[in-house]
């Protein structure tokens, strides 16, 4: 049977088709706009996540001996505390953990690095070796311990800033040559940042040291922080850049 459509039916079909076409056009326009909005939101999210990560607080650990621990000083005057305060004054959201142990050698620092540096640490300032030098230990032993420390930290994806030490000239030229070369050579070999001499501007200055002539007093710590601050700021910038 063939259906017959009269004029009213034809008129209705025309209006229905026109309405359907309008709805289809609206749906296509909405879908296109939604897709564009969703894509833009996705791009913003992808860009924002690394940026948010880069802006998160930075946690550093100062791994060292009595020079780091703050021998005979209030905790607030120890190098890590003073450095943290100086960085915060300059707008850096940073925490520095004092992992200095008086009397520690490079080997001692290496032996405790796994538990002294907690997971979640972003970077470590390695300031070891002064006691090795004062005790006249074989520079090869100091080098090996520092290298092990750097390697362990890098295996955990923790950035390293190596703070160098220099041998006293009374140790003799051969010893001084071997010892002084440890830090720049390790820094180059392992691709870590180097601060050449931890006691820069303080060593040998009576007014900046305690009565023992070895350990910095509060004024000496202030000089150490001032001297090292630009390098630590660069270190923090590298840590943040690596996050993004």
Buried (B, 14 or more C-beta within 10 A) or exposed (E): EEEEEEEEEEEEEEEEEEEEEEEEEEEEEEEEEEEEEEEEEEEEEEEEEEEEEEEEEBBBBBBBBBBBBBBEBEEEBBBBBBBBEBBEEEEBEBBBBBBBBBEBBBBBBBBBBEEBBEEEBBBBBBBBBBBBBBEEBEBEEBBBBBBBBBEBBBEEEBBBBBBBBBBBEEBEEEBBEBBBEBBEEBBEEBEBBBBBBBBBBBBEBEEBBBEEEBBBBBBBBBBBBBBBBEBBBEBBEEBBEEBE
